[in-house]
Amino acid sequence: MDIQTIKERIAVVESKREYLLSLLEQPNLGTLRVDVNQALEEMDDLLDEFRRTFPQTGSN
């Protein structure tokens, strides 16, 4: 897999983060709030690892 493909896939992942944040604003989320928080934490870890691995490329 080349770096451009990885960057494109990371951009897709980043775009989903906003959706997860909007879910946290829903008052009827109930116990799913824990899962959404976990997904956000793991996504942030993935994005941080990508930036550490490819510091010169950023996210785009």
All heavy atoms as TSV, in Angstrom:
chain	resi	resn	atom	element	x	y	z
A	1	MET	N	N	0.858	-1.170	0.000
A	1	MET	CA	C	0.000	0.000	0.000
A	1	MET	C	C	0.904	1.233	0.000
A	1	MET	O	O	1.810	1.338	0.814
A	1	MET	CB	C	-0.891	-0.039	1.241
A	1	MET	CG	C	-1.930	1.035	1.250
A	1	MET	SD	S	-3.039	1.007	2.686
A	1	MET	CE	C	-3.689	-0.631	2.640
A	2	ASP	N	N	0.638	2.159	-0.893
A	2	ASP	CA	C	1.479	3.352	-0.954
A	2	ASP	C	C	0.983	4.436	0.012
A	2	ASP	O	O	-0.122	4.365	0.540
A	2	ASP	CB	C	1.574	3.884	-2.386
A	2	ASP	CG	C	0.241	4.374	-2.937
A	2	ASP	OD1	O	-0.590	4.857	-2.161
A	2	ASP	OD2	O	0.053	4.278	-4.161
A	3	ILE	N	N	1.817	5.429	0.232
A	3	ILE	CA	C	1.519	6.479	1.214
A	3	ILE	C	C	0.273	7.273	0.828
A	3	ILE	O	O	-0.500	7.675	1.696
A	3	ILE	CB	C	2.744	7.400	1.451
A	3	ILE	CG1	C	2.470	8.401	2.571
A	3	ILE	CG2	C	3.104	8.142	0.188
A	3	ILE	CD1	C	2.289	7.778	3.912
A	4	GLN	N	N	0.042	7.485	-0.452
A	4	GLN	CA	C	-1.137	8.240	-0.868
A	4	GLN	C	C	-2.420	7.496	-0.492
A	4	GLN	O	O	-3.377	8.106	-0.021
A	4	GLN	CB	C	-1.094	8.521	-2.375
A	4	GLN	CG	C	-2.206	9.440	-2.843
A	4	GLN	CD	C	-2.204	10.788	-2.148
A	4	GLN	OE1	O	-1.144	11.349	-1.844
A	4	GLN	NE2	N	-3.379	11.319	-1.870
A	5	THR	N	N	-2.436	6.198	-0.672
A	5	THR	CA	C	-3.607	5.398	-0.302
A	5	THR	C	C	-3.839	5.455	1.200
A	5	THR	O	O	-4.977	5.600	1.661
A	5	THR	CB	C	-3.418	3.938	-0.756
A	5	THR	OG1	O	-3.191	3.920	-2.168
A	5	THR	CG2	C	-4.624	3.096	-0.423
A	6	ILE	N	N	-2.771	5.363	1.952
A	6	ILE	CA	C	-2.886	5.443	3.415
A	6	ILE	C	C	-3.427	6.800	3.822
A	6	ILE	O	O	-4.331	6.894	4.670
A	6	ILE	CB	C	-1.522	5.159	4.079
A	6	ILE	CG1	C	-1.101	3.721	3.822
A	6	ILE	CG2	C	-1.583	5.448	5.579
A	6	ILE	CD1	C	0.311	3.400	4.243
A	7	LYS	N	N	-2.913	7.860	3.227
A	7	LYS	CA	C	-3.390	9.207	3.538
A	7	LYS	C	C	-4.870	9.353	3.228
A	7	LYS	O	O	-5.615	9.965	3.998
A	7	LYS	CB	C	-2.578	10.244	2.764
A	7	LYS	CG	C	-1.173	10.445	3.307
A	7	LYS	CD	C	-0.307	11.289	2.409
A	7	LYS	CE	C	-0.844	12.663	2.182
A	7	LYS	NZ	N	0.064	13.511	1.377
A	8	GLU	N	N	-5.306	8.793	2.115
A	8	GLU	CA	C	-6.728	8.879	1.746
A	8	GLU	C	C	-7.593	8.137	2.759
A	8	GLU	O	O	-8.657	8.618	3.152
A	8	GLU	CB	C	-6.939	8.316	0.348
A	8	GLU	CG	C	-6.366	9.200	-0.738
A	8	GLU	CD	C	-6.301	8.524	-2.103
A	8	GLU	OE1	O	-6.745	7.361	-2.230
A	8	GLU	OE2	O	-5.802	9.171	-3.037
A	9	ARG	N	N	-7.129	6.980	3.193
A	9	ARG	CA	C	-7.898	6.203	4.169
A	9	ARG	C	C	-7.931	6.886	5.533
A	9	ARG	O	O	-8.937	6.862	6.229
A	9	ARG	CB	C	-7.346	4.794	4.277
A	9	ARG	CG	C	-7.622	4.001	3.019
A	9	ARG	CD	C	-7.178	2.582	3.144
A	9	ARG	NE	N	-7.462	1.863	1.906
A	9	ARG	CZ	C	-7.292	0.565	1.760
A	9	ARG	NH1	N	-6.827	-0.159	2.767
A	9	ARG	NH2	N	-7.579	-0.013	0.618
A	10	ILE	N	N	-6.837	7.504	5.903
A	10	ILE	CA	C	-6.792	8.250	7.163
A	10	ILE	C	C	-7.752	9.439	7.095
A	10	ILE	O	O	-8.440	9.748	8.070
A	10	ILE	CB	C	-5.355	8.705	7.490
A	10	ILE	CG1	C	-4.494	7.498	7.870
A	10	ILE	CG2	C	-5.333	9.761	8.586
A	10	ILE	CD1	C	-4.885	6.821	9.170
A	11	ALA	N	N	-7.829	10.093	5.956
A	11	ALA	CA	C	-8.751	11.218	5.794
A	11	ALA	C	C	-10.201	10.760	5.976
A	11	ALA	O	O	-11.015	11.470	6.570
A	11	ALA	CB	C	-8.560	11.869	4.427
A	12	VAL	N	N	-10.522	9.583	5.485
A	12	VAL	CA	C	-11.874	9.037	5.663
A	12	VAL	C	C	-12.144	8.791	7.149
A	12	VAL	O	O	-13.212	9.134	7.662
A	12	VAL	CB	C	-12.063	7.738	4.839
A	12	VAL	CG1	C	-13.353	7.044	5.208
A	12	VAL	CG2	C	-12.021	8.037	3.350
A	13	VAL	N	N	-11.170	8.220	7.830
A	13	VAL	CA	C	-11.314	7.969	9.267
A	13	VAL	C	C	-11.510	9.284	10.009
A	13	VAL	O	O	-12.391	9.397	10.870
A	13	VAL	CB	C	-10.090	7.199	9.814
A	13	VAL	CG1	C	-10.096	7.154	11.332
A	13	VAL	CG2	C	-10.054	5.798	9.238
A	14	GLU	N	N	-10.716	10.286	9.680
A	14	GLU	CA	C	-10.836	11.594	10.328
A	14	GLU	C	C	-12.215	12.199	10.121
A	14	GLU	O	O	-12.770	12.814	11.022
A	14	GLU	CB	C	-9.775	12.559	9.795
A	14	GLU	CG	C	-8.487	12.520	10.542
A	14	GLU	CD	C	-7.508	13.556	10.063
A	14	GLU	OE1	O	-7.297	13.672	8.843
A	14	GLU	OE2	O	-6.938	14.259	10.921
A	15	SER	N	N	-12.774	12.021	8.930
A	15	SER	CA	C	-14.096	12.594	8.652
A	15	SER	C	C	-15.181	11.927	9.493
A	15	SER	O	O	-16.188	12.560	9.814
A	15	SER	CB	C	-14.429	12.476	7.165
A	15	SER	OG	O	-14.710	11.136	6.803
A	16	LYS	N	N	-14.997	10.690	9.881
A	16	LYS	CA	C	-15.977	9.985	10.712
A	16	LYS	C	C	-15.932	10.450	12.163
A	16	LYS	O	O	-16.884	10.274	12.910
A	16	LYS	CB	C	-15.745	8.469	10.670
A	16	LYS	CG	C	-15.736	7.879	9.290
A	16	LYS	CD	C	-17.047	8.034	8.595
A	16	LYS	CE	C	-16.970	7.359	7.232
A	16	LYS	NZ	N	-18.050	7.694	6.372
A	17	ARG	N	N	-14.831	11.058	12.556
A	17	ARG	CA	C	-14.684	11.523	13.938
A	17	ARG	C	C	-15.747	12.555	14.290
A	17	ARG	O	O	-16.309	12.544	15.382
A	17	ARG	CB	C	-13.288	12.093	14.154
A	17	ARG	CG	C	-12.982	12.388	15.592
A	17	ARG	CD	C	-11.573	12.926	15.778
A	17	ARG	NE	N	-11.228	12.977	17.179
A	17	ARG	CZ	C	-11.717	13.877	18.029
A	17	ARG	NH1	N	-12.545	14.799	17.622
A	17	ARG	NH2	N	-11.361	13.849	19.307
A	18	GLU	N	N	-16.025	13.455	13.370
A	18	GLU	CA	C	-17.040	14.490	13.609
A	18	GLU	C	C	-18.411	13.871	13.863
A	18	GLU	O	O	-19.174	14.347	14.694
A	18	GLU	CB	C	-17.105	15.461	12.433
A	18	GLU	CG	C	-15.875	16.322	12.282
A	18	GLU	CD	C	-15.577	17.146	13.522
A	18	GLU	OE1	O	-16.517	17.704	14.127
A	18	GLU	OE2	O	-14.389	17.211	13.904
A	19	TYR	N	N	-18.718	12.805	13.156
A	19	TYR	CA	C	-19.990	12.120	13.356
A	19	TYR	C	C	-20.068	11.533	14.767
A	19	TYR	O	O	-21.098	11.646	15.443
A	19	TYR	CB	C	-20.207	11.025	12.310
A	19	TYR	CG	C	-21.492	10.282	12.519
A	19	TYR	CD1	C	-22.717	10.887	12.230
A	19	TYR	CD2	C	-21.497	8.998	13.031
A	19	TYR	CE1	C	-23.906	10.216	12.448
A	19	TYR	CE2	C	-22.680	8.327	13.245
A	19	TYR	CZ	C	-23.883	8.934	12.955
A	19	TYR	OH	O	-25.058	8.266	13.179
A	20	LEU	N	N	-18.984	10.918	15.207
A	20	LEU	CA	C	-18.966	10.360	16.562
A	20	LEU	C	C	-19.141	11.455	17.614
A	20	LEU	O	O	-19.860	11.259	18.596
A	20	LEU	CB	C	-17.665	9.594	16.809
A	20	LEU	CG	C	-17.526	8.271	16.074
A	20	LEU	CD1	C	-16.132	7.695	16.294
A	20	LEU	CD2	C	-18.585	7.286	16.505
A	21	LEU	N	N	-18.515	12.599	17.389
A	21	LEU	CA	C	-18.686	13.711	18.323
A	21	LEU	C	C	-20.139	14.171	18.364
A	21	LEU	O	O	-20.667	14.490	19.433
A	21	LEU	CB	C	-17.772	14.873	17.938
A	21	LEU	CG	C	-16.294	14.672	18.231
A	21	LEU	CD1	C	-15.481	15.827	17.651
A	21	LEU	CD2	C	-16.055	14.527	19.714
A	22	SER	N	N	-20.788	14.193	17.207
A	22	SER	CA	C	-22.198	14.604	17.179
A	22	SER	C	C	-23.074	13.589	17.902
A	22	SER	O	O	-24.097	13.954	18.494
A	22	SER	CB	C	-22.675	14.824	15.747
A	22	SER	OG	O	-22.804	13.603	15.058
A	23	LEU	N	N	-22.701	12.320	17.861
A	23	LEU	CA	C	-23.465	11.314	18.600
A	23	LEU	C	C	-23.437	11.569	20.103
A	23	LEU	O	O	-24.426	11.331	20.800
A	23	LEU	CB	C	-22.908	9.916	18.321
A	23	LEU	CG	C	-23.348	9.223	17.058
A	23	LEU	CD1	C	-22.654	7.873	16.942
A	23	LEU	CD2	C	-24.849	9.046	17.001
A	24	LEU	N	N	-22.303	12.041	20.595
A	24	LEU	CA	C	-22.193	12.303	22.033
A	24	LEU	C	C	-23.162	13.384	22.496
A	24	LEU	O	O	-23.504	13.449	23.674
A	24	LEU	CB	C	-20.763	12.695	22.398
A	24	LEU	CG	C	-19.746	11.568	22.406
A	24	LEU	CD1	C	-18.366	12.116	22.727
A	24	LEU	CD2	C	-20.136	10.472	23.376
A	25	GLU	N	N	-23.612	14.212	21.587
A	25	GLU	CA	C	-24.546	15.282	21.936
A	25	GLU	C	C	-25.984	14.787	22.035
A	25	GLU	O	O	-26.861	15.509	22.492
A	25	GLU	CB	C	-24.452	16.406	20.912
A	25	GLU	CG	C	-23.091	17.070	20.891
A	25	GLU	CD	C	-22.936	18.060	19.751
A	25	GLU	OE1	O	-23.930	18.313	19.036
A	25	GLU	OE2	O	-21.830	18.583	19.575
A	26	GLN	N	N	-26.235	13.550	21.607
A	26	GLN	CA	C	-27.583	12.997	21.650
A	26	GLN	C	C	-27.957	12.621	23.081
A	26	GLN	O	O	-27.244	11.859	23.723
A	26	GLN	CB	C	-27.693	11.754	20.747
A	26	GLN	CG	C	-27.347	12.009	19.308
A	26	GLN	CD	C	-28.284	13.005	18.666
A	26	GLN	OE1	O	-29.486	12.954	18.855
A	26	GLN	NE2	N	-27.718	13.919	17.903
A	27	PRO	N	N	-29.079	13.144	23.576
A	27	PRO	CA	C	-29.464	12.856	24.962
A	27	PRO	C	C	-29.922	11.416	25.185
A	27	PRO	O	O	-29.883	10.916	26.308
A	27	PRO	CB	C	-30.607	13.832	25.223
A	27	PRO	CG	C	-31.164	14.137	23.875
A	27	PRO	CD	C	-30.000	14.043	22.913
A	28	ASN	N	N	-30.341	10.726	24.131
A	28	ASN	CA	C	-30.885	9.376	24.280
A	28	ASN	C	C	-29.866	8.283	23.943
A	28	ASN	O	O	-30.244	7.166	23.631
A	28	ASN	CB	C	-32.120	9.207	23.400
A	28	ASN	CG	C	-31.824	9.439	21.928
A	28	ASN	OD1	O	-30.766	9.932	21.568
A	28	ASN	ND2	N	-32.764	9.086	21.075
A	29	LEU	N	N	-28.609	8.584	24.020
A	29	LEU	CA	C	-27.564	7.633	23.651
A	29	LEU	C	C	-27.448	6.480	24.650
A	29	LEU	O	O	-27.104	5.369	24.274
A	29	LEU	CB	C	-26.230	8.364	23.508
A	29	LEU	CG	C	-25.124	7.650	22.768
A	29	LEU	CD1	C	-25.561	7.290	21.352
A	29	LEU	CD2	C	-23.886	8.509	22.723
A	30	GLY	N	N	-27.735	6.753	25.883
A	30	GLY	CA	C	-27.720	5.704	26.904
A	30	GLY	C	C	-26.346	5.083	27.081
A	30	GLY	O	O	-25.323	5.764	27.078
A	31	THR	N	N	-26.325	3.757	27.191
A	31	THR	CA	C	-25.069	3.054	27.450
A	31	THR	C	C	-24.152	3.029	26.231
A	31	THR	O	O	-22.971	2.707	26.359
A	31	THR	CB	C	-25.330	1.613	27.907
A	31	THR	OG1	O	-26.075	0.934	26.897
A	31	THR	CG2	C	-26.091	1.578	29.225
A	32	LEU	N	N	-24.667	3.374	25.062
A	32	LEU	CA	C	-23.812	3.437	23.870
A	32	LEU	C	C	-22.777	4.555	23.966
A	32	LEU	O	O	-21.791	4.556	23.248
A	32	LEU	CB	C	-24.653	3.632	22.615
A	32	LEU	CG	C	-25.465	2.422	22.169
A	32	LEU	CD1	C	-26.320	2.770	20.966
A	32	LEU	CD2	C	-24.561	1.252	21.856
A	33	ARG	N	N	-23.011	5.480	24.879
A	33	ARG	CA	C	-22.063	6.582	25.093
A	33	ARG	C	C	-20.660	6.036	25.405
A	33	ARG	O	O	-19.655	6.571	24.945
A	33	ARG	CB	C	-22.562	7.488	26.212
A	33	ARG	CG	C	-21.688	8.688	26.485
A	33	ARG	CD	C	-22.322	9.631	27.491
A	33	ARG	NE	N	-23.650	10.059	27.099
A	33	ARG	CZ	C	-23.909	11.023	26.206
A	33	ARG	NH1	N	-22.912	11.653	25.634
A	33	ARG	NH2	N	-25.137	11.353	25.904
A	34	VAL	N	N	-20.595	4.956	26.151
A	34	VAL	CA	C	-19.318	4.333	26.501
A	34	VAL	C	C	-18.621	3.846	25.231
A	34	VAL	O	O	-17.414	4.050	25.049
A	34	VAL	CB	C	-19.527	3.167	27.496
A	34	VAL	CG1	C	-18.236	2.399	27.720
A	34	VAL	CG2	C	-20.091	3.676	28.801
A	35	ASP	N	N	-19.375	3.205	24.347
A	35	ASP	CA	C	-18.794	2.697	23.100
A	35	ASP	C	C	-18.340	3.829	22.188
A	35	ASP	O	O	-17.291	3.728	21.547
A	35	ASP	CB	C	-19.809	1.819	22.359
A	35	ASP	CG	C	-20.134	0.552	23.126
A	35	ASP	OD1	O	-19.228	0.018	23.802
A	35	ASP	OD2	O	-21.286	0.110	23.060
A	36	VAL	N	N	-19.109	4.905	22.131
A	36	VAL	CA	C	-18.731	6.040	21.297
A	36	VAL	C	C	-17.464	6.683	21.841
A	36	VAL	O	O	-16.545	7.017	21.080
A	36	VAL	CB	C	-19.886	7.067	21.194
A	36	VAL	CG1	C	-19.438	8.333	20.491
A	36	VAL	CG2	C	-21.083	6.447	20.467
A	37	ASN	N	N	-17.391	6.829	23.145
A	37	ASN	CA	C	-16.167	7.382	23.756
A	37	ASN	C	C	-14.965	6.498	23.461
A	37	ASN	O	O	-13.879	6.999	23.149
A	37	ASN	CB	C	-16.343	7.540	25.267
A	37	ASN	CG	C	-17.010	8.832	25.639
A	37	ASN	OD1	O	-16.805	9.857	25.004
A	37	ASN	ND2	N	-17.836	8.784	26.660
A	38	GLN	N	N	-15.145	5.189	23.549
A	38	GLN	CA	C	-14.049	4.257	23.262
A	38	GLN	C	C	-13.612	4.376	21.812
A	38	GLN	O	O	-12.420	4.385	21.504
A	38	GLN	CB	C	-14.488	2.817	23.570
A	38	GLN	CG	C	-13.409	1.793	23.323
A	38	GLN	CD	C	-12.244	1.919	24.286
A	38	GLN	OE1	O	-12.427	2.304	25.442
A	38	GLN	NE2	N	-11.055	1.611	23.829
A	39	ALA	N	N	-14.580	4.476	20.898
A	39	ALA	CA	C	-14.254	4.617	19.478
A	39	ALA	C	C	-13.465	5.899	19.231
A	39	ALA	O	O	-12.494	5.907	18.464
A	39	ALA	CB	C	-15.529	4.605	18.641
A	40	LEU	N	N	-13.860	6.984	19.880
A	40	LEU	CA	C	-13.132	8.246	19.734
A	40	LEU	C	C	-11.702	8.130	20.256
A	40	LEU	O	O	-10.764	8.618	19.622
A	40	LEU	CB	C	-13.862	9.377	20.459
A	40	LEU	CG	C	-15.051	9.958	19.717
A	40	LEU	CD1	C	-15.896	10.809	20.651
A	40	LEU	CD2	C	-14.584	10.764	18.513
A	41	GLU	N	N	-11.536	7.492	21.396
A	41	GLU	CA	C	-10.189	7.319	21.957
A	41	GLU	C	C	-9.310	6.501	21.019
A	41	GLU	O	O	-8.150	6.867	20.773
A	41	GLU	CB	C	-10.267	6.634	23.317
A	41	GLU	CG	C	-10.801	7.508	24.418
A	41	GLU	CD	C	-10.921	6.769	25.746
A	41	GLU	OE1	O	-10.260	5.718	25.906
A	41	GLU	OE2	O	-11.671	7.250	26.607
A	42	GLU	N	N	-9.852	5.414	20.496
A	42	GLU	CA	C	-9.069	4.565	19.602
A	42	GLU	C	C	-8.765	5.280	18.286
A	42	GLU	O	O	-7.671	5.139	17.736
A	42	GLU	CB	C	-9.810	3.255	19.352
A	42	GLU	CG	C	-9.837	2.383	20.597
A	42	GLU	CD	C	-10.552	1.069	20.393
A	42	GLU	OE1	O	-10.778	0.673	19.227
A	42	GLU	OE2	O	-10.888	0.420	21.398
A	43	MET	N	N	-9.722	6.057	17.798
A	43	MET	CA	C	-9.507	6.814	16.572
A	43	MET	C	C	-8.408	7.852	16.785
A	43	MET	O	O	-7.531	8.027	15.936
A	43	MET	CB	C	-10.804	7.488	16.146
A	43	MET	CG	C	-10.726	8.175	14.808
A	43	MET	SD	S	-12.298	8.888	14.331
A	43	MET	CE	C	-13.250	7.416	14.025
A	44	ASP	N	N	-8.446	8.535	17.918
A	44	ASP	CA	C	-7.417	9.530	18.222
A	44	ASP	C	C	-6.039	8.874	18.325
A	44	ASP	O	O	-5.051	9.431	17.849
A	44	ASP	CB	C	-7.754	10.289	19.505
A	44	ASP	CG	C	-8.917	11.249	19.330
A	44	ASP	OD1	O	-9.270	11.567	18.162
A	44	ASP	OD2	O	-9.484	11.682	20.347
A	45	ASP	N	N	-5.986	7.690	18.931
A	45	ASP	CA	C	-4.716	6.959	19.015
A	45	ASP	C	C	-4.196	6.607	17.620
A	45	ASP	O	O	-3.005	6.750	17.333
A	45	ASP	CB	C	-4.871	5.686	19.838
A	45	ASP	CG	C	-5.050	5.951	21.317
A	45	ASP	OD1	O	-4.786	7.096	21.757
A	45	ASP	OD2	O	-5.457	5.011	22.034
A	46	LEU	N	N	-5.085	6.151	16.757
A	46	LEU	CA	C	-4.705	5.808	15.390
A	46	LEU	C	C	-4.165	7.030	14.643
A	46	LEU	O	O	-3.121	6.967	13.985
A	46	LEU	CB	C	-5.906	5.233	14.632
A	46	LEU	CG	C	-5.705	5.010	13.140
A	46	LEU	CD1	C	-4.757	3.851	12.888
A	46	LEU	CD2	C	-7.039	4.768	12.466
A	47	LEU	N	N	-4.868	8.147	14.770
A	47	LEU	CA	C	-4.440	9.366	14.082
A	47	LEU	C	C	-3.105	9.866	14.630
A	47	LEU	O	O	-2.236	10.301	13.859
A	47	LEU	CB	C	-5.520	10.446	14.198
A	47	LEU	CG	C	-6.825	10.121	13.481
A	47	LEU	CD1	C	-7.903	11.145	13.845
A	47	LEU	CD2	C	-6.636	10.045	11.984
A	48	ASP	N	N	-2.923	9.786	15.946
A	48	ASP	CA	C	-1.638	10.184	16.548
A	48	ASP	C	C	-0.504	9.298	16.057
A	48	ASP	O	O	0.582	9.790	15.729
A	48	ASP	CB	C	-1.707	10.124	18.074
A	48	ASP	CG	C	-2.536	11.228	18.670
A	48	ASP	OD1	O	-2.815	12.229	17.970
A	48	ASP	OD2	O	-2.933	11.090	19.853
A	49	GLU	N	N	-0.764	7.996	15.988
A	49	GLU	CA	C	0.262	7.070	15.519
A	49	GLU	C	C	0.621	7.342	14.059
A	49	GLU	O	O	1.790	7.311	13.668
A	49	GLU	CB	C	-0.216	5.627	15.685
A	49	GLU	CG	C	0.841	4.617	15.357
A	49	GLU	CD	C	0.400	3.201	15.679
A	49	GLU	OE1	O	-0.429	3.006	16.586
A	49	GLU	OE2	O	0.904	2.282	15.011
A	50	PHE	N	N	-0.383	7.630	13.247
A	50	PHE	CA	C	-0.130	7.960	11.843
A	50	PHE	C	C	0.753	9.202	11.744
A	50	PHE	O	O	1.727	9.225	10.990
A	50	PHE	CB	C	-1.446	8.196	11.102
A	50	PHE	CG	C	-1.251	8.698	9.699
A	50	PHE	CD1	C	-0.876	7.832	8.688
A	50	PHE	CD2	C	-1.427	10.035	9.397
A	50	PHE	CE1	C	-0.677	8.297	7.394
A	50	PHE	CE2	C	-1.245	10.498	8.103
A	50	PHE	CZ	C	-0.869	9.634	7.102
A	51	ARG	N	N	0.431	10.222	12.519
A	51	ARG	CA	C	1.219	11.473	12.469
A	51	ARG	C	C	2.639	11.275	12.971
A	51	ARG	O	O	3.557	11.933	12.493
A	51	ARG	CB	C	0.487	12.557	13.253
A	51	ARG	CG	C	-0.771	13.017	12.536
A	51	ARG	CD	C	-1.470	14.140	13.273
A	51	ARG	NE	N	-2.742	14.425	12.636
A	51	ARG	CZ	C	-3.927	14.201	13.187
A	51	ARG	NH1	N	-4.011	13.706	14.407
A	51	ARG	NH2	N	-5.029	14.476	12.522
A	52	ARG	N	N	2.824	10.378	13.936
A	52	ARG	CA	C	4.185	10.080	14.412
A	52	ARG	C	C	4.966	9.291	13.371
A	52	ARG	O	O	6.164	9.486	13.196
A	52	ARG	CB	C	4.146	9.297	15.722
A	52	ARG	CG	C	3.879	10.130	16.934
A	52	ARG	CD	C	4.143	9.349	18.212
A	52	ARG	NE	N	3.516	8.049	18.273
A	52	ARG	CZ	C	2.288	7.798	18.728
A	52	ARG	NH1	N	1.545	8.807	19.168
A	52	ARG	NH2	N	1.807	6.573	18.747
A	53	THR	N	N	4.277	8.404	12.683
A	53	THR	CA	C	4.938	7.549	11.686
A	53	THR	C	C	5.281	8.325	10.428
A	53	THR	O	O	6.334	8.119	9.826
A	53	THR	CB	C	4.031	6.355	11.324
A	53	THR	OG1	O	3.715	5.654	12.537
A	53	THR	CG2	C	4.725	5.414	10.369
A	54	PHE	N	N	4.389	9.236	10.026
A	54	PHE	CA	C	4.581	10.029	8.809
A	54	PHE	C	C	4.493	11.516	9.148
A	54	PHE	O	O	3.559	12.200	8.723
A	54	PHE	CB	C	3.517	9.677	7.755
A	54	PHE	CG	C	3.518	8.223	7.371
A	54	PHE	CD1	C	2.555	7.364	7.868
A	54	PHE	CD2	C	4.474	7.728	6.508
A	54	PHE	CE1	C	2.546	6.020	7.510
A	54	PHE	CE2	C	4.479	6.391	6.138
A	54	PHE	CZ	C	3.521	5.532	6.647
A	55	PRO	N	N	5.430	12.020	9.930
A	55	PRO	CA	C	5.323	13.414	10.398
A	55	PRO	C	C	5.333	14.448	9.280
A	55	PRO	O	O	4.680	15.482	9.382
A	55	PRO	CB	C	6.530	13.581	11.315
A	55	PRO	CG	C	7.471	12.517	10.903
A	55	PRO	CD	C	6.648	11.400	10.372
A	56	GLN	N	N	6.052	14.202	8.213
A	56	GLN	CA	C	6.134	15.195	7.145
A	56	GLN	C	C	4.884	15.238	6.280
A	56	GLN	O	O	4.658	16.188	5.568
A	56	GLN	CB	C	7.367	14.948	6.254
A	56	GLN	CG	C	7.261	13.736	5.342
A	56	GLN	CD	C	7.541	12.404	6.016
A	56	GLN	OE1	O	7.707	12.319	7.225
A	56	GLN	NE2	N	7.578	11.343	5.246
A	57	THR	N	N	4.034	14.208	6.348
A	57	THR	CA	C	2.870	14.167	5.476
A	57	THR	C	C	1.639	14.784	6.111
A	57	THR	O	O	0.708	15.133	5.426
A	57	THR	CB	C	2.529	12.717	5.081
A	57	THR	OG1	O	2.199	11.989	6.246
A	57	THR	CG2	C	3.668	12.087	4.325
A	58	GLY	N	N	1.601	14.913	7.438
A	58	GLY	CA	C	0.414	15.432	8.084
A	58	GLY	C	C	-0.760	14.512	7.834
A	58	GLY	O	O	-0.606	13.321	7.692
A	59	SER	N	N	-1.968	15.090	7.711
A	59	SER	CA	C	-3.137	14.253	7.437
A	59	SER	C	C	-3.581	14.366	5.995
A	59	SER	O	O	-4.485	13.683	5.579
A	59	SER	CB	C	-4.295	14.639	8.381
A	59	SER	OG	O	-4.653	15.981	8.164
A	60	ASN	N	N	-2.983	15.253	5.248
A	60	ASN	CA	C	-3.292	15.376	3.808
A	60	ASN	C	C	-2.045	15.730	3.040
A	60	ASN	O	O	-1.172	16.339	3.444
A	60	ASN	CB	C	-4.343	16.458	3.564
A	60	ASN	CG	C	-5.739	15.888	3.681
A	60	ASN	OD1	O	-5.963	14.700	3.476
A	60	ASN	ND2	N	-6.662	16.757	4.008
